[in-house]
């Protein structure tokens, strides 16, 4: 999908860029963006009628390195959806879902993990 998007003449990728402002949101429209190139530290206006913001695909799970099992790309490994190898520790959302990585998936597996935590605490008299 990424290769197809890169070949599309109406799609422009702007890596290393921060959106500082979206123009005309009060009119419920997008007419342009004020962007900051973090490599050059230059701000510029970019006229556009739409935007798709990609927040990245690197799981933010480094803090668990050496404590929880992860695959070669850093996604936490789970069994039965949200269980890690450590009893009482559950993984959900972007750090464990390499396929969808979406907010709705994170919310769903987050709920699953919360239910497992509740069950775990009950089983351990807490």
Secondary structure, DSSP 8 states (H G I E B T S, - for coil): -HHHHHH-TT----TTEEEEEEETGGGT---EEEEEETTTTEEEEEE-S-------SS-S-GGGBTTB-B-TTS-B--BTTTB-SSTT-B--GGGT-TTT--HHHHHHHHHHHHHHHHHHHHHTT-
